[in-house]
C-alpha cells in the first residue's frame, strides 16, 4: 500500500475555511441567516467533477445549491440583486481569487 505524503507547497494559496455571509431576512424580527459556502479554492473533487464543462454561471449556482442550507437558499432567493453581487464578490475575495472582467 502506498503512503501519501503531505505536500505543503501544493496546498499553499488555498483557502480551506468556508465563506460565511449573514443575510438579513425582511420581517418583524429582522432575522439573520448565515449563507455558508465552501472556499472556491478548496472545492471537493465530486463537485469539481460535476461542474466541469458547465458555464461559470451554472457552476456557481450548482455550488451554491449543493452547499447552502434550505434557509440560506430562501434568503438568497429574496436578496437584492446588488447585495447578491456584493456577496459573490466577497466570496471570491475570501477564496483568494479574482474574476477577469468581460
N, C-alpha and C positions, 0 to 999 in steps of 0.2 A: 504494500500500500504506500502510495506516495505521500510525503509530508509537504504540506503547503507552508511556505514561508511568507510572513507578512512583509509586503513591500511598501514601506512608508513613503518612498518617493512617488510611487504610482498614486497614492491616496492624497498627496498634498494638493491643495487647492480645492478640494471637495468639501462642501459644507454638509455635514451629516444631520444637523439639527433641523427639525421641522419648522416651517414658517407658520406663525400663529398671528392671525389678524382679527381683532374684535370688530364685529359689525353690530351696530345698534338697530334693533327692530323697533319701528314706529309702533307705538301703542301706549297704553296707560302707564305702564311701569318703565318704559324705555329700557326694556330688557336687552342684554348684550349676548350675542352668540359668538364664540370663537370659531373662525374658519381655520382649520389645521390642515396644511398641505405639506407634502414632502419637499425637501430641497430639490431643485431642478438639476443639481449636480450629483445627486445621490438617489436616483430612482431605482427601484428594484428591477432586476432583469426581466421579470414577467411583464411588467408594464412597458418597459423599453421594447420588448419583443412585440407587444400588441400595438404599439403606436408607430412602429417602423412603417414607412410608406404613407402615413397619414399626413395631411396638411398640418402646418403648425397650429392652426385654429382647432382642427379636430383633435389633435394630440393634446392640446391644452385642456379642452373640455373633457376628454377621456380621463386625464389625470385627476382633474377636479372631481368628476363624478365617481371615480373609483376611490378617492381618498377622503373626501369631505363627508361629514355626518349628514343625516337627513335634515336636521335642524339648520346646519350650515348651508346646505343646498337651498333650502327655503329662503334663508336670509340673502344668499347671493341672488336668487331669482328676483328679489324685491329691491336690490341695491340700485341707487342712482348710477347711470352708466359712467359718469365721470369718476365716482367713488370706486366703481369696479375696476376701471382702468388704472386708477391710483394703486389699488390693491395688487393688481397684476405687476405693475412696475415695482412695487415694494417686494413682491415675491421674487422677482428677478434679482434685485439688489441683494436681498437676503441670501440668495443662492450663489451670488458672486458671478452672475452672468449679465451680459448686455445684449440686447437685441439690436440688430442693424436697422437703420431707417430704410423705408421702402420708397 
